[in-house]
Amino acid sequence: MLRLSAKDAGFAEAFARVVSDRRESAVDVAADVAAIIGDVRKRGDAALADLTAKFDGHDLDQTGWSVDAATCKAAFDALAPDLRSALELAAERIRAYHAAQLPENRDYTDDAGVRLGATWNAVDAAGLYVPGGRAAYPSSLLMNAIPAKVAGVERLVVVTPTPKGEVNPLVLAAAHLAGVDEIWRVGGAHAVGALAYGTDRIAPVDVVTGPGNAWVAEAKRQLYGVVGIDMVAGPSEILVIADARNEPRRIAADLLSQAEHDPTSQSILITDDAAYADAVAEAVEIELAALATEKTARESWSVNGVIIDVTSFDEAPALANALAAEHVEIATDDPESLMRRIRHAGSVFLGRMTPEAVGDYVAGPNHVLPTGRRARFSSGLSVLDFMKRTSFIQLDSAALEAIGPAAVALAQAEGLPAHARSISVRLNS
């Protein structure tokens, strides 16, 4: 774990290294992913079958290519009552929050008499990548599927790897609750390729969302333009800005909530009290010893964890903006004042009783958020990722007389006489 102090002469350089450290996979997977996508595009289902046997260790013809709706409903019905209620609460809150995001169409006439506006429509089909194995998260399925359904997507397709043919029943239960239309037992870059180009079994989609490993992220990157994507996700991260009035073990638990995701995850604490920083560091060690995920969380904290001592919380917003973290907790007396100065963050959690983990499950806002400083220019997943805007324009003769001559002048200046002619023939008739 790296300890920095804003008082130190070399702080700016050390902090800059933290900011620039990408922590993403050093393995160059681009060529492998390109080959996989090319194979899927050429051989379709045969490629999916071969790659699934290679990477997931089962024969799709024997285990089944898809999971039907009855199986998903049975998985939901088999849940323990408290878990079913928890899943339903999460779905209800996610649905309500995202319903409030739906954009409004516009239709108005301006002072020149030109009718202008825009309509919003959902894409026809969306594909959702759901990780398997270590990272089989029903919460992520809800966070991706529900906004798509709220947006009005008619066909929602899930692809998920099923190692040795096994599928997580919680994922199936979440799929039932979210109204998923299709579930295919394929994962990896080849699944993303199938969603983009389609195969005999899997019809293509318009947008692909959802987290995955380095191969999945690279496949989404390469296929952007063939399909839309939500974002290229990297390792999880959390920035906690906390004063000494917080119980150290609570803050320690918050830091480890992201560290346990993956060894490349990053947890950072900013505090104005060096003694409190020591107390949190000690509490992290206590919390680690009690975690079933200790090995992963300890490696993440040891390699990527950072504690930063500042002289005043007035310094924190600038540091937070430079980090542009996925999650930012502000556990201080006046979190609002700090939040107003933080412009770059995936999601912000205000106050001493708002752990980031509540946002992962039941708060309502989406937990699919930009990582790797991408919060500087992108936002978390929303209904808008599954919609597109179409503008419209209508002029009558008077409106064209008012604004057409300027368009003719600009078209002529650009050397596009046919553009100018299409307007002038109407002006002169």
C-alpha positions in Angstrom: 0.0 0.0 0.0 1.3 3.4 -1.0 1.3 6.2 1.5 1.5 9.8 0.3 1.5 13.1 2.0 0.5 16.4 0.3 3.2 18.0 2.5 6.0 16.1 0.9 8.2 17.8 -1.7 7.7 14.9 -4.2 4.0 14.6 -3.7 2.9 16.0 -7.1 5.2 13.6 -9.0 4.1 10.6 -6.9 0.4 11.4 -7.2 0.8 11.9 -11.0 2.1 8.3 -11.2 -1.0 7.1 -9.4 -3.2 8.9 -11.8 -1.4 7.6 -14.9 -1.2 4.0 -13.7 -3.8 2.3 -15.9 -3.7 -1.1 -14.0 -5.4 -2.7 -17.0 -4.2 -6.0 -18.5 -0.7 -5.9 -19.8 -1.4 -8.8 -22.0 -1.8 -7.8 -25.7 -5.0 -9.5 -26.6 -5.9 -7.5 -29.6 -4.6 -9.9 -32.2 -6.2 -12.9 -30.5 -9.6 -11.1 -30.2 -9.4 -10.1 -33.9 -8.8 -13.7 -34.9 -11.7 -14.9 -32.7 -14.1 -12.4 -34.1 -13.0 -13.2 -37.7 -13.6 -16.9 -37.0 -17.1 -16.3 -35.6 -17.9 -14.0 -38.6 -16.8 -16.8 -41.0 -18.0 -20.0 -39.3 -20.8 -18.7 -37.1 -22.2 -21.4 -34.8 -19.5 -23.9 -35.6 -16.9 -21.4 -34.3 -19.0 -20.7 -31.1 -19.2 -24.5 -30.5 -15.4 -25.0 -30.9 -14.5 -22.0 -28.8 -16.9 -22.9 -26.0 -15.5 -26.4 -25.9 -12.0 -24.9 -25.7 -12.6 -22.2 -23.1 -15.6 -23.5 -21.1 -15.1 -27.2 -21.3 -18.5 -28.4 -22.5 -20.3 -29.4 -25.7 -23.1 -27.0 -26.5 -24.9 -29.7 -28.5 -25.1 -31.8 -25.3 -25.6 -29.1 -22.6 -27.9 -27.0 -24.7 -27.2 -23.7 -26.5 -29.8 -21.7 -24.7 -31.6 -21.5 -21.4 -35.4 -21.3 -21.7 -37.8 -19.1 -19.8 -39.2 -21.9 -17.8 -35.8 -22.7 -16.4 -35.3 -19.1 -15.4 -38.7 -18.9 -13.7 -37.9 -22.1 -11.9 -34.7 -20.7 -10.6 -36.5 -17.6 -9.4 -39.2 -19.6 -7.7 -36.6 -21.8 -6.0 -34.9 -18.8 -4.3 -35.1 -18.5 -0.5 -37.9 -16.0 0.3 -35.5 -13.4 1.8 -33.2 -13.5 -1.3 -36.2 -13.3 -3.6 -37.4 -10.3 -1.8 -34.0 -8.7 -2.0 -33.8 -9.3 -5.7 -37.3 -7.8 -6.2 -36.5 -4.8 -4.1 -33.3 -4.2 -6.2 -35.3 -4.6 -9.4 -38.1 -2.2 -8.3 -35.7 0.5 -7.2 -33.5 0.2 -10.4 -36.6 0.3 -12.6 -38.0 3.4 -10.8 -34.8 5.3 -11.0 -34.2 4.6 -14.7 -37.8 5.3 -15.6 -37.2 8.9 -14.4 -34.4 9.1 -17.0 -36.6 8.7 -20.0 -36.1 11.7 -22.3 -39.0 13.8 -23.7 -39.6 14.4 -27.4 -39.4 18.0 -28.6 -41.6 19.7 -31.2 -41.7 23.5 -31.5 -41.7 26.3 -34.1 -39.0 29.0 -33.7 -39.2 32.7 -34.5 -38.4 32.1 -38.2 -41.4 29.8 -38.6 -39.2 26.7 -38.8 -40.7 23.6 -37.1 -38.0 21.8 -35.2 -37.8 18.8 -32.9 -36.5 15.4 -32.0 -38.0 12.0 -31.2 -36.4 9.3 -29.0 -36.7 5.6 -29.9 -35.2 2.5 -28.4 -32.9 0.3 -30.4 -34.6 -2.9 -31.7 -32.3 -5.3 -29.9 -29.7 -5.2 -27.2 -27.1 -7.7 -26.1 -26.0 -8.1 -22.5 -22.8 -9.8 -21.6 -23.0 -11.5 -18.2 -19.7 -12.8 -16.8 -19.5 -16.4 -15.6 -17.1 -18.1 -13.2 -15.7 -15.9 -10.4 -17.7 -12.8 -11.5 -21.3 -14.2 -11.9 -23.3 -11.2 -10.6 -27.1 -11.2 -10.8 -26.9 -7.5 -9.8 -25.1 -6.6 -13.0 -27.7 -8.4 -15.0 -30.4 -6.3 -13.4 -28.4 -3.1 -13.8 -28.0 -3.8 -17.6 -31.3 -5.4 -18.5 -33.8 -3.2 -16.6 -32.7 0.1 -18.2 -32.9 -1.6 -21.6 -36.5 -2.7 -20.9 -37.4 0.7 -19.5 -36.0 2.3 -22.7 -38.4 0.1 -24.7 -36.0 -2.5 -26.2 -38.1 -5.2 -27.7 -35.5 -8.0 -27.8 -33.0 -8.4 -25.0 -30.4 -11.1 -25.4 -28.0 -12.4 -22.7 -24.8 -14.2 -23.4 -23.0 -15.8 -20.5 -20.2 -18.4 -20.3 -21.1 -21.5 -18.4 -17.9 -23.3 -17.3 -18.4 -27.1 -17.5 -21.9 -26.3 -18.5 -22.9 -24.9 -15.1 -25.0 -21.7 -15.0 -25.5 -19.6 -11.9 -29.2 -20.0 -10.8 -29.1 -16.4 -9.3 -28.3 -15.1 -12.8 -31.2 -17.0 -14.2 -33.5 -15.7 -11.5 -32.5 -12.2 -12.2 -33.0 -12.8 -16.0 -36.6 -13.9 -15.2 -37.2 -10.8 -13.1 -35.8 -8.4 -15.6 -37.7 -9.8 -18.6 -34.8 -11.1 -20.6 -35.9 -12.7 -23.9 -33.0 -15.0 -24.8 -30.1 -16.5 -22.9 -27.2 -18.2 -24.7 -24.6 -20.3 -23.1 -21.6 -18.7 -24.8 -19.1 -16.2 -23.4 -15.9 -14.5 -24.2 -14.9 -12.5 -27.3 -16.7 -15.0 -29.5 -20.0 -14.2 -27.8 -19.6 -10.5 -28.4 -18.8 -11.3 -32.0 -21.9 -13.4 -32.3 -24.0 -10.5 -30.9 -22.5 -8.1 -33.4 -22.6 -10.1 -36.6 -25.1 -12.8 -35.8 -25.0 -16.5 -36.5 -27.7 -19.0 -37.7 -28.9 -19.3 -34.1 -28.2 -15.9 -32.6 -29.6 -12.9 -34.5 -27.5 -9.8 -34.3 -28.2 -6.9 -31.9 -27.8 -3.1 -32.1 -26.1 -2.4 -28.8 -23.8 -4.6 -26.5 -23.4 -3.7 -22.8 -22.1 -5.4 -19.8 -18.8 -6.1 -18.0 -16.2 -8.8 -18.9 -12.5 -9.7 -18.9 -9.8 -8.2 -21.1 -10.9 -10.3 -24.1 -14.5 -9.2 -23.8 -13.5 -5.5 -23.3 -11.2 -5.7 -26.4 -14.0 -7.4 -28.5 -16.3 -4.5 -27.6 -13.7 -2.0 -28.5 -13.0 -3.7 -31.9 -16.7 -4.1 -32.7 -17.8 -0.5 -31.9 -19.3 0.8 -35.0 -20.7 -2.6 -36.0 -22.7 -2.3 -32.8 -23.0 0.4 -30.1 -21.4 -0.3 -26.8 -21.8 1.1 -23.3 -18.1 1.5 -22.4 -14.8 -0.3 -22.3 -14.6 -1.2 -18.6 -11.4 -1.6 -16.6 -10.6 -2.7 -13.1 -12.9 -1.4 -10.3 -11.9 1.5 -8.2 -13.0 3.5 -5.1 -11.9 6.8 -3.7 -13.0 7.5 -0.1 -12.7 11.0 1.3 -13.1 10.6 5.1 -12.4 12.5 8.3 -11.5 11.2 11.7 -15.1 11.1 12.9 -15.7 7.9 10.9 -15.3 4.5 12.6 -12.0 3.3 11.0 -13.3 -0.2 10.4 -16.3 1.1 8.4 -13.9 3.0 6.1 -11.6 0.0 5.9 -14.6 -2.2 4.9 -15.5 0.4 2.2 -12.0 0.3 0.7 -12.0 -3.5 0.6 -15.5 -3.6 -1.0 -13.8 -2.8 -4.3 -10.4 -4.5 -3.6 -12.1 -7.9 -3.4 -13.3 -7.7 -7.0 -9.9 -8.3 -8.6 -6.1 -7.9 -7.8 -6.0 -5.0 -10.3 -8.8 -3.1 -8.5 -7.8 0.1 -6.6 -8.8 1.6 -3.3 -7.7 5.1 -2.3 -8.3 7.0 1.0 -7.9 10.8 1.3 -7.9 12.1 4.9 -6.8 15.2 6.7 -5.6 13.3 9.8 -2.4 11.2 9.7 -3.3 9.3 12.9 -6.7 8.4 11.5 -5.0 7.2 8.3 -2.9 4.9 10.5 -6.0 3.6 12.2 -7.7 2.9 8.9 -4.6 1.0 7.7 -4.7 -1.1 10.8 -8.4 -1.7 10.4 -7.8 -2.9 6.8 -5.6 -5.6 8.1 -8.2 -6.7 10.6 -11.0 -6.7 8.0 -8.8 -8.6 5.5 -8.2 -11.5 7.9 -12.0 -12.0 8.1 -12.7 -12.0 4.4 -13.3 -15.1 2.3 -11.9 -13.0 -0.5 -8.8 -12.1 1.4 -6.3 -13.3 -1.2 -7.7 -11.1 -3.9 -8.4 -8.1 -1.7 -5.0 -8.3 0.0 -3.2 -8.3 -3.4 -5.2 -5.4 -4.6 -4.6 -3.4 -1.5 -0.9 -4.2 -1.3 -0.2 -3.5 -4.9 -2.7 -0.7 -5.8 -4.0 0.7 -2.5 -3.2 4.3 -1.7 -3.6 6.5 1.4 -3.2 10.2 0.9 -2.7 12.7 3.8 -3.8 16.2 3.0 -3.5 19.3 5.2 -7.1 20.3 4.4 -10.1 18.8 2.6 -10.0 21.9 0.4 -7.3 19.9 -1.5 -9.4 16.9 -2.0 -11.6 18.0 -5.0 -8.6 18.7 -7.2 -7.2 15.3 -6.4 -10.6 13.6 -6.9 -11.0 15.3 -10.3 -7.6 14.2 -11.4 -8.4 10.6 -10.4 -11.9 10.7 -12.0 -12.7 7.6 -10.0 -15.5 5.1 -10.7 -16.8 5.5 -7.1 -16.3 8.4 -4.7 -17.4 8.3 -1.1 -17.4 11.6 0.8 -17.7 10.8 4.5 -17.2 14.3 6.1 -19.3 16.8 8.1 -20.3 18.6 4.9 -20.1 16.2 2.0 -22.3 18.5 -0.2 -19.7 21.3 -0.3 -17.0 18.8 -1.6 -19.3 17.2 -4.1 -20.1 20.5 -5.7 -16.4 20.9 -6.5 -16.0 17.3 -7.9 -16.7 17.3 -11.6 -15.3 13.9 -12.6 -16.7 10.8 -10.9 -18.7 7.9 -11.9 -21.0 8.0 -8.9 -20.8 9.9 -5.6 -21.9 8.6 -2.2 -22.6 11.2 0.4 -22.3 11.0 4.2 -21.1 8.6 6.8 -24.0 6.1 6.3 -23.8 5.7 2.5 -21.4 2.9 1.7 -20.6 2.4 -2.0 -21.9 -1.2 -1.8 -25.5 -0.1 -1.3 -25.2 1.5 -4.8 -24.1 -1.9 -6.2 -27.4 -3.4 -5.3 -30.5 -1.5 -4.1 -30.1 2.3 -4.3 -31.3 2.6 -7.8 -28.7 4.4 -9.9 -26.7 2.2 -12.2 -23.5 0.5 -11.0 -22.1 0.1 -14.5 -19.7 3.1 -14.3 -16.7 4.5 -16.1 -13.3 3.3 -14.8 -9.7 4.2 -15.6 -10.3 8.0 -15.5 -13.0 7.7 -18.2 -15.4 9.6 -15.9 -13.7 12.7 -17.3 -15.7 12.2 -20.5 -18.3 9.5 -20.0 -21.2 8.6 -17.7 -22.7 5.5 -16.1 -25.1 3.2 -18.0 -28.5 4.7 -18.4 -31.6 4.3 -20.6 -30.0 6.6 -23.1 -27.5 3.9 -23.9 -30.4 1.9 -25.4 -32.0 4.8 -27.2 -31.2 7.2 -30.1 -32.5 10.6 -31.0 -33.9 11.5 -34.5 -34.3 15.2 -35.3 -36.9 16.6 -37.6 -37.3 19.8 -39.5 -40.2 21.3 -41.4 -40.3 24.6 -43.3 -43.0 26.4 -45.3 -42.3 29.0 -48.0 -42.0 31.9 -45.5 -39.6 30.0 -43.3 -37.5 29.0 -46.3 -37.4 32.6 -47.4 -36.2 33.6 -44.0 -33.3 31.3 -43.6 -32.7 29.7 -47.1 -30.5 32.5 -48.6 -27.9 32.0 -45.8 -27.8 28.3 -46.5 -27.3 29.0 -50.2 -24.4 31.4 -49.4 -22.8 28.8 -47.2 -23.2 26.0 -49.7 -21.6 28.1 -52.5 -18.7 29.0 -50.2 -18.1 25.3 -49.6 -18.1 24.6 -53.3 -21.3 22.5 -53.3 -23.5 23.9 -56.0 -26.0 21.1 -55.9 -26.7 21.9 -52.2 -27.2 25.5 -53.1 -29.4 24.6 -56.1 -31.7 22.4 -54.0 -32.6 25.4 -51.9 -32.5 28.2 -54.6 -34.9 26.3 -56.9 -37.5 26.6 -54.1 -36.7 30.2 -53.3 -37.1 31.3 -57.0 -40.3 29.3 -57.8 
